[in-house]
């Protein structure tokens, strides 16, 4: 049986060695249409109970608020918006919770200098406003309404504020109204394993070990849960471990890297919830009640505790779980020790998405031309090359250039691979991959033909009138691109890597294989008959 994805869920496992394990490279980057009109760097916190979370419109509520949270922004051309706001056009506003469904009502209001409401986004509904109104001095107010009187905003809840030229109001980085990646607004390419290594873990479905870290003397921990010895209605906390070394305060789970998880208490009248220490504040991520599983998200740098709280006097055993997969969240399994495999990736593990003819198809059906670490064959398979422009490179201006667009080819560099699907197998931090014979629009990287394989860049002629001007810009801005190699290169894996792989084994009846770099995986195993 073969399973793809990260994590890879192996069900009905016989309990044996893996039949094979292959890691597949994945490279990603942001892209924009230019729809976002809000230059995030101009956001300034005026007052209230939220923090600017990152420079992408995200905010975090840092305590329980039942009052207005206000921001002051001056919507004028040249201050907030670098591109022109036109009086006659319509612009759109939305304010949304991120990663959860709130039980309280909320709204964003845009008010003028006289505190009159000119646009309102209620409960994530998109509101609209004309450019003429938007250019006036405006005060933004965020309102949180506590409906039941007993369910306040959870500290650490994240929200996103979006101003857009499009009514769908999907967030994207601000790029002055231009699509990206582009020479003016590059988008970084991130490849799996670019930090230098990829960690693979093999676990059972339950990631919560009970054997260490508890506080108190009125309960006893076992491998499959916590036995509460007396009727109680108080917390049991710090159930967890950090590489077996439990200290006072917050104990970080060695297994729980950044990502989404599901928590499950499995016992009626018992809450299981997670509290993290994030940016100097306690943040409650969510809680599971009885047999209801709850999704949580761990972020890089989180330190956290696992809490058990009874809603009534309780005596008995709690069989709690933390799992990566929702389908097993309510099917309890005892904790099993994690197995770890560290794979060196000094050059990362890149991969380029394609419409067809890829060597890997992920769990969502998307195809990739990518590098692979194949433990069955014992080789690193390289299909992707990387080129960063330096001062030694030479460019040539094409005779197909026009008054508006110049085409510069990279000298002494040919690929000879033609076109796969709808675009060439190329990926750049400053250019969008175009189709073969892609003359026409600027901002593209493409091959001139399937025969000579010259790599071309199309740019605005007025900004880049000649080869030297373009080369100087390319070197100063770190222009780079990924491409498909003409010939596949296979390199034997180190004996230490192969030996470590051979020690891995599956857990019956369920095994979860995950990696910490977002790489694709194909895992083979034997099922029970």
Secondary structure, 3 states (H helix, E strand, C coil): CEEECCCEEEECECCCCCCEEEEECCEECCCECCCECCCHHHCCEEECCEEEEECCCEEEECCCCCCCEEEEEECCECCCECCCCCCCCEEEEEEEEECCCCCCEEEEEEECCCCCEEEEEECCCCEEEEHHHHCCEEEEEEEEECCCCCCCCCCCCEEEEEEECCCCCCCCCCCCCCCECCCCCCCCCEEECCCCEEEEEEECCCCCCCCCCCCCCCEEEECCEEEEEEEECCEECCCCCCCCCCCCCCCCCCCCCCEEEEEECCCCCEEEEEEEEECCEEEEEEEEECCCCEEEEECCCCEEEEEEEECCCEEEEECCEEECCHHHCCCCCCCCCCEEEEEECCCCECEEEECCCCCEECCCCCEEEECEEECCCCEEEEEEEEEECCCCCCEEECCCCCCCEEEEEEEEEECCCCCECCECCEEECCCEECCCCCCCCCCEEEECCCCCCEEEEEEECCCCCCHHHHHHHHHHCCCEEEEEEEEEEEEECCHHHHHHHHCCCCCCCEEEEEECCCCEEEEECCECC
